[in-house]
Amino acid sequence: MRSYFIIAGIMCLFIVYASCSGNHAGQNQQPAPQTNESGDNTYVPGLGEFMNTIQLHHSKLWFEGLNQNWPLARYETDEMKETFAGLQKYVTGRPEVEDVPMINASIDSMEIAIASKNLSRFKSAFTLMTNACNNCHYATNHAFIVITIPTQPPVTNQQFEIKDEK
Ligand code: HEC
């Protein structure tokens, strides 16, 4: 009779343990995937991810301009504009996005410099653009993100010199 109670007691303990560990498993579940405004699971890059793409365009643009590769520099500027437009469209819930137009005047200057195929104008427009990047970082409490004029090409698998202007 005594051993019967011991076995029943062990079984009770086991049931309690199993239900407790079940709860823990529930707590350890992965958080639900991030959803966009419409509530589906479509992936939307964050503001920082758009910025990393913009940083790459900014850096490539410098070497394209230095090499007076104007068709490529024009293309790169267009890509940068598209990335800014994309973040304005898709990044929701970040009030900083309202400050994106701070970059517009420098993009206009860049387009004029490229159209006039003028290296010194390009350099001034690039400095203006770099300052505009930093002004917005400052205005949006990200003054610790400092963009500079690059000293080395960002990639080694693309040609920035112009070979055959078409
Ligand atoms: C809206 C104003 C604004 C403008 C204009 C702007 N940025 Fe930013 N940038 C931000 C904000 C805000 C962040 C912080 C993003 C975050 O919190 O994820 C940021 C972050 C960054 C980062 C850090 C990304 C990372 O994850 O490491 C880089 C690099 C960057 N910006 C580059 C640039 C460059 C280059 C330009 C100019 C061509 C530029 N930004 C123009 C607002 C701006």
Residues whose N, C-alpha, C, O or C-beta is under 5 A from the ligand:
A	BS01	HEC	L47 G48 M51 N52 I54 Q55 H58 E96 V97 D99 V100 M102 I103 M129 A132 C133 C136 H137 T140 H142 I145 I147
